[in-house]
């Protein structure tokens, strides 16, 4: 089984100018992909145990990293401006050099975090719109 160092991981997100921007240099954590799918209850009277059927995918991507307000490329510009955007934006995630997960997502939450003795950071939650594609 191959193992990969996190330094090869890449995360890209749409900007308001409709181009993917690599935000990997600011990130310390990427989680939530490829995501989860809902299971719906299908148990009937007389069944010996619970039964479920697969339903819709329900993805939530969580990112954390170091705050930067650089115009056009910093996470504050990319994610902060998306809170009021009226359409889901494209994303691409490469956990290694060959595997790609992509789709569209809404910026659900963007928070700037400040703690004594630490660098100013940020966290963002992206809610996947539709299905995540694996290529």
VMD Tcl script that builds the backbone (N, CA, C; Angstrom):
set m [mol new atoms 405]
animate dup $m
set s [atomselect $m all]
$s set {name element resname resid chain x y z} {
  {N N UNK 1 A 0.838 -1.174 0.000}
  {CA C UNK 1 A 0.000 0.000 0.000}
  {C C UNK 1 A 0.888 1.244 0.000}
  {N N UNK 2 A 0.580 2.157 -0.921}
  {CA C UNK 2 A 1.347 3.397 -1.010}
  {C C UNK 2 A 0.964 4.350 0.110}
  {N N UNK 3 A 1.956 5.097 0.584}
  {CA C UNK 3 A 1.731 6.129 1.589}
  {C C UNK 3 A 2.183 7.453 0.994}
  {N N UNK 4 A 1.495 8.518 1.386}
  {CA C UNK 4 A 1.797 9.824 0.810}
  {C C UNK 4 A 1.997 10.850 1.916}
  {N N UNK 5 A 2.936 11.743 1.723}
  {CA C UNK 5 A 3.166 12.846 2.631}
  {C C UNK 5 A 2.164 13.950 2.303}
  {N N UNK 6 A 1.662 14.640 3.318}
  {CA C UNK 6 A 0.666 15.688 3.094}
  {C C UNK 6 A 1.195 16.837 2.235}
  {N N UNK 7 A 2.490 16.958 2.096}
  {CA C UNK 7 A 3.024 18.059 1.284}
  {C C UNK 7 A 2.669 17.935 -0.195}
  {N N UNK 8 A 2.211 16.745 -0.638}
  {CA C UNK 8 A 1.805 16.596 -2.043}
  {C C UNK 8 A 0.321 16.889 -2.245}
  {N N UNK 9 A -0.436 17.084 -1.157}
  {CA C UNK 9 A -1.863 17.369 -1.271}
  {C C UNK 9 A -2.096 18.784 -1.793}
  {N N UNK 10 A -3.161 18.931 -2.598}
  {CA C UNK 10 A -3.506 20.223 -3.192}
  {C C UNK 10 A -5.013 20.431 -3.070}
  {N N UNK 11 A -5.424 21.646 -2.695}
  {CA C UNK 11 A -6.842 22.002 -2.690}
  {C C UNK 11 A -7.003 23.308 -3.452}
  {N N UNK 12 A -7.925 23.281 -4.419}
  {CA C UNK 12 A -8.214 24.463 -5.234}
  {C C UNK 12 A -9.687 24.815 -5.096}
  {N N UNK 13 A -9.972 26.133 -5.110}
  {CA C UNK 13 A -11.348 26.605 -4.989}
  {C C UNK 13 A -11.554 27.781 -5.925}
  {N N UNK 14 A -12.779 27.882 -6.445}
  {CA C UNK 14 A -13.143 28.991 -7.324}
  {C C UNK 14 A -13.044 30.323 -6.605}
  {N N UNK 15 A -12.651 31.324 -7.332}
  {CA C UNK 15 A -12.719 32.691 -6.828}
  {C C UNK 15 A -13.936 33.344 -7.474}
  {N N UNK 16 A -14.234 34.542 -7.071}
  {CA C UNK 16 A -15.370 35.226 -7.688}
  {C C UNK 16 A -15.114 35.531 -9.153}
  {N N UNK 17 A -13.866 35.400 -9.587}
  {CA C UNK 17 A -13.534 35.585 -10.990}
  {C C UNK 17 A -13.652 34.303 -11.793}
  {N N UNK 18 A -14.244 33.274 -11.215}
  {CA C UNK 18 A -14.492 31.994 -11.869}
  {C C UNK 18 A -13.226 31.281 -12.339}
  {N N UNK 19 A -12.178 31.322 -11.537}
  {CA C UNK 19 A -10.985 30.544 -11.841}
  {C C UNK 19 A -10.542 29.833 -10.566}
  {N N UNK 20 A -10.078 28.592 -10.715}
  {CA C UNK 20 A -9.619 27.823 -9.556}
  {C C UNK 20 A -8.308 28.400 -9.035}
  {N N UNK 21 A -8.253 28.602 -7.725}
  {CA C UNK 21 A -7.058 29.124 -7.078}
  {C C UNK 21 A -6.545 28.084 -6.090}
  {N N UNK 22 A -5.263 27.779 -6.150}
  {CA C UNK 22 A -4.642 26.822 -5.234}
  {C C UNK 22 A -4.442 27.501 -3.882}
  {N N UNK 23 A -5.122 26.993 -2.850}
  {CA C UNK 23 A -5.014 27.568 -1.501}
  {C C UNK 23 A -4.193 26.675 -0.569}
  {N N UNK 24 A -3.530 25.673 -1.116}
  {CA C UNK 24 A -2.789 24.692 -0.322}
  {C C UNK 24 A -1.729 25.321 0.579}
  {N N UNK 25 A -1.095 26.383 0.122}
  {CA C UNK 25 A -0.020 27.015 0.894}
  {C C UNK 25 A -0.515 27.595 2.218}
  {N N UNK 26 A -1.810 27.812 2.352}
  {CA C UNK 26 A -2.388 28.378 3.568}
  {C C UNK 26 A -2.980 27.319 4.494}
  {N N UNK 27 A -3.152 26.099 4.008}
  {CA C UNK 27 A -3.898 25.079 4.741}
  {C C UNK 27 A -3.026 24.231 5.655}
  {N N UNK 28 A -3.596 23.881 6.814}
  {CA C UNK 28 A -2.976 22.923 7.727}
  {C C UNK 28 A -3.833 21.671 7.860}
  {N N UNK 29 A -5.081 21.728 7.361}
  {CA C UNK 29 A -5.980 20.577 7.461}
  {C C UNK 29 A -7.030 20.602 6.352}
  {N N UNK 30 A -7.268 19.431 5.769}
  {CA C UNK 30 A -8.346 19.208 4.801}
  {C C UNK 30 A -9.041 17.930 5.246}
  {N N UNK 31 A -10.361 17.981 5.443}
  {CA C UNK 31 A -11.071 16.766 5.830}
  {C C UNK 31 A -12.488 16.770 5.264}
  {N N UNK 32 A -13.089 15.591 5.218}
  {CA C UNK 32 A -14.471 15.461 4.797}
  {C C UNK 32 A -14.683 14.839 3.427}
  {N N UNK 33 A -13.634 14.700 2.643}
  {CA C UNK 33 A -13.783 14.117 1.306}
  {C C UNK 33 A -13.322 12.671 1.309}
  {N N UNK 34 A -13.928 11.771 0.576}
  {CA C UNK 34 A -14.945 12.029 -0.430}
  {C C UNK 34 A -16.339 12.282 0.120}
  {N N UNK 35 A -16.603 12.064 1.390}
  {CA C UNK 35 A -17.891 12.431 1.961}
  {C C UNK 35 A -18.695 11.247 2.449}
  {N N UNK 36 A -19.942 11.529 2.795}
  {CA C UNK 36 A -20.828 10.491 3.306}
  {C C UNK 36 A -22.080 10.410 2.449}
  {N N UNK 37 A -22.827 9.348 2.610}
  {CA C UNK 37 A -24.137 9.275 1.975}
  {C C UNK 37 A -25.152 8.902 3.038}
  {N N UNK 38 A -26.323 9.391 2.839}
  {CA C UNK 38 A -27.400 9.123 3.788}
  {C C UNK 38 A -27.935 7.715 3.572}
  {N N UNK 39 A -28.366 7.101 4.643}
  {CA C UNK 39 A -29.046 5.811 4.587}
  {C C UNK 39 A -30.436 6.015 5.158}
  {N N UNK 40 A -31.453 5.568 4.428}
  {CA C UNK 40 A -32.819 5.756 4.900}
  {C C UNK 40 A -33.380 4.458 5.444}
  {N N UNK 41 A -34.198 4.591 6.453}
  {CA C UNK 41 A -34.805 3.456 7.131}
  {C C UNK 41 A -35.774 2.728 6.195}
  {N N UNK 42 A -35.648 1.389 6.126}
  {CA C UNK 42 A -36.581 0.588 5.314}
  {C C UNK 42 A -37.053 -0.652 6.070}
  {N N UNK 43 A -36.956 -0.613 7.398}
  {CA C UNK 43 A -37.373 -1.739 8.233}
  {C C UNK 43 A -38.897 -1.874 8.205}
  {N N UNK 44 A -39.368 -3.108 8.095}
  {CA C UNK 44 A -40.809 -3.356 8.123}
  {C C UNK 44 A -41.149 -4.282 9.284}
  {N N UNK 45 A -42.412 -4.362 9.590}
  {CA C UNK 45 A -42.871 -5.261 10.645}
  {C C UNK 45 A -42.462 -6.684 10.278}
  {N N UNK 46 A -41.922 -7.386 11.231}
  {CA C UNK 46 A -41.499 -8.763 11.000}
  {C C UNK 46 A -40.015 -8.904 10.697}
  {N N UNK 47 A -39.308 -7.790 10.374}
  {CA C UNK 47 A -37.862 -7.866 10.144}
  {C C UNK 47 A -37.152 -8.161 11.459}
  {N N UNK 48 A -36.092 -8.952 11.408}
  {CA C UNK 48 A -35.347 -9.332 12.605}
  {C C UNK 48 A -34.384 -8.231 13.058}
  {N N UNK 49 A -34.088 -7.307 12.193}
  {CA C UNK 49 A -33.180 -6.218 12.522}
  {C C UNK 49 A -33.445 -5.013 11.629}
  {N N UNK 50 A -32.791 -3.929 11.931}
  {CA C UNK 50 A -32.953 -2.700 11.150}
  {C C UNK 50 A -32.437 -2.914 9.728}
  {N N UNK 51 A -33.137 -2.338 8.765}
  {CA C UNK 51 A -32.702 -2.365 7.377}
  {C C UNK 51 A -32.672 -0.934 6.852}
  {N N UNK 52 A -31.706 -0.700 5.988}
  {CA C UNK 52 A -31.545 0.642 5.417}
  {C C UNK 52 A -31.238 0.534 3.933}
  {N N UNK 53 A -31.560 1.603 3.221}
  {CA C UNK 53 A -31.292 1.695 1.787}
  {C C UNK 53 A -30.429 2.940 1.549}
  {N N UNK 54 A -29.494 2.846 0.594}
  {CA C UNK 54 A -28.677 4.025 0.302}
  {C C UNK 54 A -29.526 5.147 -0.283}
  {N N UNK 55 A -29.167 6.367 0.075}
  {CA C UNK 55 A -29.894 7.534 -0.389}
  {C C UNK 55 A -28.898 8.519 -1.004}
  {N N UNK 56 A -29.038 9.771 -0.748}
  {CA C UNK 56 A -28.238 10.817 -1.370}
  {C C UNK 56 A -26.885 11.005 -0.691}
  {N N UNK 57 A -25.906 11.459 -1.475}
  {CA C UNK 57 A -24.635 11.870 -0.894}
  {C C UNK 57 A -24.850 13.171 -0.129}
  {N N UNK 58 A -24.056 13.356 0.924}
  {CA C UNK 58 A -24.205 14.531 1.772}
  {C C UNK 58 A -22.824 14.944 2.237}
  {N N UNK 59 A -22.113 15.698 1.436}
  {CA C UNK 59 A -20.721 16.015 1.734}
  {C C UNK 59 A -20.515 17.360 2.403}
  {N N UNK 60 A -19.583 17.388 3.347}
  {CA C UNK 60 A -19.166 18.605 4.018}
  {C C UNK 60 A -17.638 18.585 4.077}
  {N N UNK 61 A -17.010 19.603 3.530}
  {CA C UNK 61 A -15.554 19.706 3.513}
  {C C UNK 61 A -15.148 20.713 4.582}
  {N N UNK 62 A -14.152 20.348 5.389}
  {CA C UNK 62 A -13.643 21.244 6.409}
  {C C UNK 62 A -12.178 21.576 6.106}
  {N N UNK 63 A -11.880 22.862 6.114}
  {CA C UNK 63 A -10.516 23.334 5.884}
  {C C UNK 63 A -10.092 24.190 7.068}
  {N N UNK 64 A -8.825 24.141 7.407}
  {CA C UNK 64 A -8.263 25.006 8.445}
  {C C UNK 64 A -6.868 25.414 7.997}
  {N N UNK 65 A -6.460 26.597 8.428}
  {CA C UNK 65 A -5.132 27.051 8.036}
  {C C UNK 65 A -4.803 28.408 8.608}
  {N N UNK 66 A -3.821 29.057 7.986}
  {CA C UNK 66 A -3.336 30.354 8.431}
  {C C UNK 66 A -4.019 31.472 7.651}
  {N N UNK 67 A -4.502 32.464 8.390}
  {CA C UNK 67 A -5.187 33.624 7.825}
  {C C UNK 67 A -4.231 34.422 6.956}
  {N N UNK 68 A -4.743 34.932 5.838}
  {CA C UNK 68 A -3.991 35.820 4.961}
  {C C UNK 68 A -5.008 36.648 4.197}
  {N N UNK 69 A -4.800 37.961 4.144}
  {CA C UNK 69 A -5.754 38.823 3.454}
  {C C UNK 69 A -5.243 39.316 2.105}
  {N N UNK 70 A -4.265 38.602 1.530}
  {CA C UNK 70 A -3.734 38.985 0.227}
  {C C UNK 70 A -4.859 39.031 -0.801}
  {N N UNK 71 A -4.949 40.137 -1.524}
  {CA C UNK 71 A -5.998 40.294 -2.533}
  {C C UNK 71 A -5.857 39.230 -3.611}
  {N N UNK 72 A -6.938 38.642 -4.002}
  {CA C UNK 72 A -7.114 37.628 -5.059}
  {C C UNK 72 A -6.634 36.227 -4.704}
  {N N UNK 73 A -5.660 36.057 -3.794}
  {CA C UNK 73 A -5.149 34.713 -3.520}
  {C C UNK 73 A -5.263 34.270 -2.074}
  {N N UNK 74 A -5.430 35.187 -1.135}
  {CA C UNK 74 A -5.487 34.824 0.282}
  {C C UNK 74 A -6.820 34.197 0.651}
  {N N UNK 75 A -6.826 33.339 1.660}
  {CA C UNK 75 A -8.067 32.679 2.069}
  {C C UNK 75 A -9.170 33.651 2.479}
  {N N UNK 76 A -8.825 34.800 3.061}
  {CA C UNK 76 A -9.861 35.755 3.447}
  {C C UNK 76 A -10.584 36.278 2.213}
  {N N UNK 77 A -9.853 36.546 1.162}
  {CA C UNK 77 A -10.451 37.015 -0.092}
  {C C UNK 77 A -11.262 35.906 -0.760}
  {N N UNK 78 A -10.707 34.706 -0.799}
  {CA C UNK 78 A -11.359 33.605 -1.518}
  {C C UNK 78 A -12.600 33.103 -0.793}
  {N N UNK 79 A -12.498 32.832 0.505}
  {CA C UNK 79 A -13.626 32.245 1.235}
  {C C UNK 79 A -14.558 33.297 1.836}
  {N N UNK 80 A -14.006 34.392 2.336}
  {CA C UNK 80 A -14.836 35.426 2.953}
  {C C UNK 80 A -15.826 36.041 1.978}
  {N N UNK 81 A -15.396 36.248 0.752}
  {CA C UNK 81 A -16.286 36.849 -0.245}
  {C C UNK 81 A -17.352 35.879 -0.736}
  {N N UNK 82 A -17.150 34.587 -0.516}
  {CA C UNK 82 A -18.103 33.586 -1.011}
  {C C UNK 82 A -19.321 33.421 -0.114}
  {N N UNK 83 A -19.299 33.971 1.082}
  {CA C UNK 83 A -20.443 33.838 1.991}
  {C C UNK 83 A -21.718 34.442 1.406}
  {N N UNK 84 A -21.579 35.414 0.521}
  {CA C UNK 84 A -22.749 36.052 -0.073}
  {C C UNK 84 A -22.927 35.681 -1.538}
  {N N UNK 85 A -22.123 34.768 -2.036}
  {CA C UNK 85 A -22.218 34.379 -3.448}
  {C C UNK 85 A -23.516 33.626 -3.693}
  {N N UNK 86 A -24.078 33.766 -4.883}
  {CA C UNK 86 A -25.392 33.185 -5.176}
  {C C UNK 86 A -25.335 31.894 -5.989}
  {N N UNK 87 A -24.150 31.324 -6.142}
  {CA C UNK 87 A -24.050 30.016 -6.804}
  {C C UNK 87 A -22.917 29.220 -6.163}
  {N N UNK 88 A -23.052 27.888 -6.235}
  {CA C UNK 88 A -21.995 27.008 -5.718}
  {C C UNK 88 A -20.759 27.156 -6.595}
  {N N UNK 89 A -19.594 27.005 -5.983}
  {CA C UNK 89 A -18.332 27.204 -6.703}
  {C C UNK 89 A -17.591 25.879 -6.841}
  {N N UNK 90 A -16.767 25.781 -7.870}
  {CA C UNK 90 A -16.000 24.564 -8.150}
  {C C UNK 90 A -14.865 24.381 -7.151}
  {N N UNK 91 A -14.561 23.106 -6.875}
  {CA C UNK 91 A -13.391 22.777 -6.066}
  {C C UNK 91 A -12.716 21.549 -6.669}
  {N N UNK 92 A -11.439 21.402 -6.370}
  {CA C UNK 92 A -10.659 20.209 -6.722}
  {C C UNK 92 A -9.758 19.889 -5.547}
  {N N UNK 93 A -9.686 18.601 -5.210}
  {CA C UNK 93 A -8.819 18.143 -4.122}
  {C C UNK 93 A -7.991 16.980 -4.631}
  {N N UNK 94 A -6.687 17.087 -4.454}
  {CA C UNK 94 A -5.737 16.053 -4.832}
  {C C UNK 94 A -5.020 15.589 -3.561}
  {N N UNK 95 A -5.446 14.470 -2.951}
  {CA C UNK 95 A -4.745 13.998 -1.754}
  {C C UNK 95 A -3.331 13.510 -2.071}
  {N N UNK 96 A -3.111 13.090 -3.318}
  {CA C UNK 96 A -1.787 12.700 -3.799}
  {C C UNK 96 A -1.665 13.212 -5.233}
  {N N UNK 97 A -0.605 12.890 -5.902}
  {CA C UNK 97 A -0.361 13.442 -7.237}
  {C C UNK 97 A -1.261 12.852 -8.320}
  {N N UNK 98 A -1.969 11.754 -8.045}
  {CA C UNK 98 A -2.732 11.096 -9.103}
  {C C UNK 98 A -4.243 11.093 -8.885}
  {N N UNK 99 A -4.701 11.119 -7.664}
  {CA C UNK 99 A -6.142 11.013 -7.353}
  {C C UNK 99 A -6.764 12.399 -7.262}
  {N N UNK 100 A -7.941 12.588 -7.882}
  {CA C UNK 100 A -8.614 13.887 -7.852}
  {C C UNK 100 A -10.069 13.713 -7.443}
  {N N UNK 101 A -10.525 14.544 -6.499}
  {CA C UNK 101 A -11.932 14.646 -6.116}
  {C C UNK 101 A -12.381 16.051 -6.494}
  {N N UNK 102 A -13.531 16.161 -7.148}
  {CA C UNK 102 A -13.978 17.479 -7.585}
  {C C UNK 102 A -15.495 17.585 -7.507}
  {N N UNK 103 A -15.970 18.807 -7.569}
  {CA C UNK 103 A -17.394 19.076 -7.545}
  {C C UNK 103 A -17.637 20.554 -7.336}
  {N N UNK 104 A -18.839 20.871 -6.866}
  {CA C UNK 104 A -19.163 22.247 -6.526}
  {C C UNK 104 A -19.597 22.290 -5.070}
  {N N UNK 105 A -19.394 23.446 -4.440}
  {CA C UNK 105 A -19.725 23.579 -3.023}
  {C C UNK 105 A -20.064 25.025 -2.689}
  {N N UNK 106 A -20.864 25.152 -1.655}
  {CA C UNK 106 A -21.197 26.452 -1.078}
  {C C UNK 106 A -20.301 26.697 0.130}
  {N N UNK 107 A -19.885 27.943 0.336}
  {CA C UNK 107 A -19.209 28.298 1.583}
  {C C UNK 107 A -20.304 28.447 2.635}
  {N N UNK 108 A -20.352 27.497 3.542}
  {CA C UNK 108 A -21.378 27.501 4.592}
  {C C UNK 108 A -20.948 28.349 5.783}
  {N N UNK 109 A -19.667 28.272 6.122}
  {CA C UNK 109 A -19.153 29.005 7.281}
  {C C UNK 109 A -17.690 29.373 7.026}
  {N N UNK 110 A -17.337 30.584 7.386}
  {CA C UNK 110 A -15.950 31.040 7.335}
  {C C UNK 110 A -15.689 31.795 8.627}
  {N N UNK 111 A -14.675 31.380 9.377}
  {CA C UNK 111 A -14.358 32.011 10.656}
  {C C UNK 111 A -12.868 32.286 10.753}
  {N N UNK 112 A -12.555 33.457 11.250}
  {CA C UNK 112 A -11.167 33.812 11.559}
  {C C UNK 112 A -10.948 33.493 13.028}
  {N N UNK 113 A -9.857 32.804 13.344}
  {CA C UNK 113 A -9.595 32.384 14.719}
  {C C UNK 113 A -8.324 33.045 15.241}
  {N N UNK 114 A -8.434 33.573 16.454}
  {CA C UNK 114 A -7.296 34.217 17.108}
  {C C UNK 114 A -7.157 33.630 18.506}
  {N N UNK 115 A -5.957 33.145 18.821}
  {CA C UNK 115 A -5.652 32.606 20.152}
  {C C UNK 115 A -4.304 33.165 20.598}
  {N N UNK 116 A -4.196 33.458 21.859}
  {CA C UNK 116 A -2.947 33.971 22.419}
  {C C UNK 116 A -1.829 32.963 22.159}
  {N N UNK 117 A -0.700 33.448 21.680}
  {CA C UNK 117 A 0.463 32.593 21.468}
  {C C UNK 117 A 0.430 31.789 20.180}
  {N N UNK 118 A -0.564 32.029 19.318}
  {CA C UNK 118 A -0.664 31.288 18.052}
  {C C UNK 118 A -0.834 32.255 16.882}
  {N N UNK 119 A -0.548 31.755 15.715}
  {CA C UNK 119 A -0.771 32.514 14.496}
  {C C UNK 119 A -2.277 32.669 14.287}
  {N N UNK 120 A -2.695 33.786 13.693}
  {CA C UNK 120 A -4.110 33.965 13.352}
  {C C UNK 120 A -4.454 32.936 12.287}
  {N N UNK 121 A -5.575 32.269 12.468}
  {CA C UNK 121 A -5.961 31.213 11.548}
  {C C UNK 121 A -7.357 31.410 11.001}
  {N N UNK 122 A -7.813 30.413 10.263}
  {CA C UNK 122 A -9.180 30.427 9.758}
  {C C UNK 122 A -9.675 28.994 9.667}
  {N N UNK 123 A -10.982 28.852 9.709}
  {CA C UNK 123 A -11.636 27.588 9.403}
  {C C UNK 123 A -12.758 27.895 8.427}
  {N N UNK 124 A -13.020 26.948 7.548}
  {CA C UNK 124 A -14.104 27.113 6.582}
  {C C UNK 124 A -14.811 25.777 6.419}
  {N N UNK 125 A -16.130 25.827 6.298}
  {CA C UNK 125 A -16.928 24.649 5.981}
  {C C UNK 125 A -17.540 24.854 4.613}
  {N N UNK 126 A -17.332 23.888 3.744}
  {CA C UNK 126 A -17.898 23.911 2.399}
  {C C UNK 126 A -18.937 22.809 2.306}
  {N N UNK 127 A -20.150 23.151 1.939}
  {CA C UNK 127 A -21.202 22.152 1.782}
  {C C UNK 127 A -21.288 21.774 0.308}
  {N N UNK 128 A -21.045 20.489 0.044}
  {CA C UNK 128 A -21.028 19.997 -1.343}
  {C C UNK 128 A -22.421 20.125 -1.942}
  {N N UNK 129 A -22.462 20.610 -3.176}
  {CA C UNK 129 A -23.698 20.753 -3.928}
  {C C UNK 129 A -23.716 19.636 -4.975}
  {N N UNK 130 A -24.567 18.643 -4.799}
  {CA C UNK 130 A -24.593 17.523 -5.735}
  {C C UNK 130 A -23.646 16.427 -5.301}
  {N N UNK 131 A -22.962 15.843 -6.262}
  {CA C UNK 131 A -22.133 14.670 -6.035}
  {C C UNK 131 A -20.657 14.980 -6.230}
  {N N UNK 132 A -19.803 14.361 -5.426}
  {CA C UNK 132 A -18.364 14.471 -5.595}
  {C C UNK 132 A -17.921 13.472 -6.649}
  {N N UNK 133 A -17.099 13.926 -7.591}
  {CA C UNK 133 A -16.573 13.078 -8.654}
  {C C UNK 133 A -15.161 12.630 -8.295}
  {N N UNK 134 A -14.893 11.351 -8.469}
  {CA C UNK 134 A -13.552 10.818 -8.224}
  {C C UNK 134 A -12.953 10.424 -9.558}
  {N N UNK 135 A -11.739 10.928 -9.824}
  {CA C UNK 135 A -11.091 10.622 -11.104}
  {C C UNK 135 A -9.631 10.272 -10.879}
}
mol reanalyze $m
mol bondsrecalc $m
mol representation Tube
mol addrep $m
